[in-house]
Amino acid sequence: MSKATGREGEFGEWPLKRLMTEVVGSGHKSADDMTREQARDAFARILAGEPDPTTLGAFWLANRWKRNTPEELGAYVDVMAEESVVQHAPDCDPVDCGANYDGKGRTALLGVAAGVTAAAAGTPVVAHSGDRVPTQKQDSYKQVLDELGVETDLDPEASAAMTDEVGFGYYFQPNFNPGVTDLFGRRDEMGVRTFVNTIETLANPADAGVHLGSFYHLPYAVRIIETFQQAETADMDRVVMFQGLEGYDDIRPGSTKVAVWNAGDDDVEDFDIETPEYGMDFESEDLQVDDIAGDSTAITEAVLHGDRTDRFADAVALNAALRIYARGDADDIDAGLEAAREALDSGAAAATLEELQDF
């Protein structure tokens, strides 16, 4: 177990105002990238609450304009790991699911159902999120788990125990990443996403060896993979990124790009999942719901108990298959889908959900 440590004002030579005037603040075309040292100093100061709020907002916006490099993002991840994240690993080695913390607003959240199904098939899964995180402040893993009656306000040790006992575990951001949680108010005042929205999904509170994340475009997936490579505190064996629905970790119907990197490889491999070939022969609009948390909860229970075999069941099975494949428990999506459907048809997924609710 690793614990966050405070630096008590021990910073380098790069306050945010100096970084603004000398490095990142001249505009989106003329700004320079920061060195690792500069980026580390910047985020250490941010976590310590040192910058003036106006300077902090300007710095966040300047980084948004110029776009952060993997080296900068890796430095942010390192500081977050050293100064804020309380990490507790379960005995199993789960898949780390880092969906966007600010949630979804149109389509059903299928991550809980998919994660429980994968767990029932023998693939342990960990999810982590906050509670209505800026900027969207929409429903995420926590809201669905709360509606299911699952305890979410767990310390990291209890989250690890949940993962080992059930096969599906949930880590709550305020309890494992308090420094980033303390930035909530300032992020909310920004009104737009900052790099914190990116790096909080990479916190890896369970010290997993496999990360499953989502992206809009392939270059962003490559940037996240390169961020893991640049982060000295990250020790990933495998990173799997895919085009998620609303940027979340639910596969979008149609042609979905998947990017895969294994430790030791020089290149990122990518392939396409044509979802109609796996039962998802419908459009994204067909997964829309009115009440994200409430409807997603009802769908989760119905699919896992075998009471729904419609498009939502197909989507849950395919998302579970991707988790099984990501961890290497299936050689391809087809094999993962077979394992996921067996877990649903046999009642194992329903039993796993009941174990999660009883934890």
N, C-alpha and C positions, 0 to 999 in steps of 0.2 A: 504493500500500500504506500503510495506516495502522497505527501501532503503539501498543500500550498504554503509558500513562505513569503513574508513581506520584506521588502528591501529597505524600508524605513528611510526613504529619501536618498538612497545611494544611486545616483544616476550618472550618465556619461556627460558628454559635451554638447548634446543635441536636444535642447528644449524645443518644443513644437514650434514656437514662434521663429526660432532660427531656421528650422527645417522649412518652414513656409517661405521665408525670405530668400534662402540660399539654395533650396533644392526643389521642393515639390509645388511651390505656390505660384509659379509664373504662368500657368495656363496649361490646358490639356495637350497642346502640341509642343510647347517649349520646356515643360517641366522635366527635371531629371529624376531618375530612379534613385532610391536610397540604397546605401550599402546595408549589409546585414547589421553592422554595429548601429547605424542610424535608426533602422527600423526597430531593433531591439530596445534602444533607448526610448524611442517614441512610445511604444506600447507599454513599457514599464511605467513611464510617467502617467499614461492614461489610466492604467489600472490602479495607480496610487492616488488618483484624483488630483494630480499636481497642476495640469493645464487650466488656464482661464477658460470658462465655457465658450466664449466667442472664438478663442484660438482653437479649441478642440473641434468645434463645428467646422471652422474653415479648413482644418487639417483633414478631417474626414471627407469633406467635399472635394478638396484638392486630390486626394487619393482616388476618389470615385472618378474624377475627370481623367486623370492620367492612367488609371488602371494599375493595380499592383502586380508586380512581378512575382514569380514563384519564390525567389529569394526573400523578398519582403514578407510574403505571406508565411513562408517557413519560419522566419524570425518571429513573427507575431505568434505563431503556433507554439514555438519554443518558450517564449515569455509567458504565454497563457498556461502552459504545462508547468512551468517552474513557479509561477507566482499565484496561480488561481486554482487549477484543477486538482481535485482530490480523487485519485484514481484507486479503484479497488477491483482486482481481477477475480472473476469466478474461476473455479478449477477447470471447467470446460473452456474451450477457445471459441467464443461465439463470433458470429458475423456482426460487425458494428454497422448499424443503420443510422446514417446521419442525414435525415431529411431536413429541409429548411424549417427552422424553428418558428417562423411566422405563419406557418400553416396554409390551409387551403380554404377557398371560398365558394367553389362551385360544385366540385365533384366529391364523391364519397371517399373517405379515408379508409384505405384497405390494408394499411401496414400492420395493424394489430392482427387482423384475420390472417394475413399472409404469414406473419411471424409465428403465430401460434400453430398454423398448419405446418410450416417448416419444422418447428420444434417437435411436433408430433411425429414427423417423418425422420427425426434424429439429428436435425441441424439446429443447434442452439443459436438464438438470435437475441441481440440487445438493441433496444431503441432508446433514444434520449431526446429530450426536448425541454423547453421552458413552458411558461404559462402566458399565452397571448403576447408573444414577443413582437416588438416593433420591427418593420413598420406596419405590416398588414394586421397584426394582432388577431389573427384568425385561429380557427380550431386546428389542433395538432394531435399528436399521440395522447397527450395528457387528457384532453377532453373526452376522447373515446374511452380510454381506460377508466376515467372517473365515472362515466355513464354506465360502464360494465360492472361497477362496484369493485374495481381493482384498486388496491392501495398504491398511490403514486408518490406520496410525500415520504420517501424512504431515504435513509442515509446510504452512502455508496456500499457499505458492507452488507446491508440488507438487500440492496439491489443485486449484488453478486450472489447472495444466497438464493434469491428468487430465480436467477438465471440457472443456477445449478439444480435447484429442486424442480423447477417447472420446464426449463428449456427455453423460456422466453423471459427476458428481464427488462425492467424499465429504470432508467436513471433520470432523476429530476434535476434540472440545471441549478436551481438555487442551492441544492445540497452538495453538488460536486464541482460547481464552477461559480463560486460566490463573487469573485472579482468581476467577472463579466456580467453577472446578474445585477451588480451594483451600478452598471452603466445604463440600465433600463431607461431611467428618466431622461438622460442626455440623448440617447438614441431616439426616444419618442419625440423629443423636441426637434430633431433633425428633419423628420418627415420623409426621408428617403433612406434607402439601404446604405449601410457602410460596410467596410471590410469585416466588421465584427460579425455580420450575418453569415459571412463565408466561413470564418475560422471557428465559430462556435460549433458548427456541425462536424468539425474535425477533432474535437476534444478527446474522443475515444476513452471515456471513463472506465470502461471494462478492460482496457489494455488488450483489445482484440488484435489478432494478426491479419484480419481481413476487414476491409472497409467497403461498404456498398453505399454509393451516393448517386445523386441525380444531377442532370445538367440540361441546358437548353440547346447548346451547340457543342460539337466535338472539340473545338479548340479550348473551351472552358474545361471539359473533362481532362484534357491533357494538362492544363494549368494546375488543376487540383492534384493530379498524379505527380507532377513535378514539385508541387508544394510539399507533398509527403516526402519526396526524395531530398528536398532541401532542409526539411525540419530535422534537426539533430535529435529531438526527443521522440520522434516517430520511428517505429520499427515495424513497418508493414511488410507482410509476406505477399500480400495480394491486394490490389485495388480494382474494383469493378464499378464503373460508372455507366449510367444509362439515361436516356431521355425520359424524364419523369413528367407525369401529368401535373400541371400547374407547378412545375419545378419540385414536386414532392417525390417520395420514393415509391410511387405507384406507376407502373408501366402505362404509357398512353397507347390507346388503340391505333392500329395502322402499322407503319414501318418504324420500328424503334431501333435506334443506334445504340450499341453497347461497346464500351471501351474497356479493355482488360490489360492490366500490368502486373507482372509477377516479379518479385525481388530477384535481382540478378540479370533481368532482361534490359537490353538497351532501348527497345522499341515498345510502343503501345500497340496492341492488336485491337482491331475493331471488327464487328460484324453486325448484321441486321437481324432483328427478330420481326418477322412478318406475322403479326398477332392473329390474323384470320386463320393461319395454319394451326394455331393452338387453341381454337375455340372462341377467340375474341373477335368475332366477325361483326363488329358494330363500331359506332363512332364514339368519340369522347363525350359527346352530348348525352349519350345513353347512360353514362355513369353519373350524371348530374343528380343532385338531391336538393331538397329545400332546406332542411335542417341538418347541417354538416355533422355535428356531434350526435344528435339523436338518431337520424336516419342511418348514419354509419354504424352506430351501435346495434341497431336492429338488424342491419344487413350482416354484421359480423356474427351475431348470435344465430341468425337463420342459416347462414352458409355453413358455419361450423357444426351445427346440429343436423345438417342435411335437409333442412326445410326449404331451401332455395337451391335450385339447380340451373338458374338462369344466367344472364350475362355477368352478374356480380360474382357468382360462383366460379365462372370461367376466369374472370379477372383475378380473383383471389388465388386460384390454383396456379395461374401463370406467374403471379408475383411471388408466391411461395417457391415455385420452381427456380426462379432467378436467385433467391436466397440460398437454396440448396446447391445450385451450380456455383455461386460465388464462393462458397466455402470449400468447394472441391469435393462435395459429397455426391455429386453427379458429374459425369463427364460432359454432358451437354444439357440443353434445355429440355429435350425430349425425355431424358432419363429423370430429370428433376420433376417434370410434370407428372410422370407416372408415379413417382413417390408421393407427390403432393395429393394427387387424386386418391391414392390408396389410403393416405392418412384421413382424408375427408370421408371416404366411403366406409371405412372400417369403424368409424366412431372415435378414432384416436384423437382427432382434432378437437372434438367436443369434450372429451375427457381432459385434454390439456387445458382447455379454456376453464373448465371447472376447477382444476388445480390452481390456475392463476387467480381465479376469483376467491379461492379459499386461503390463499397464501397470507 
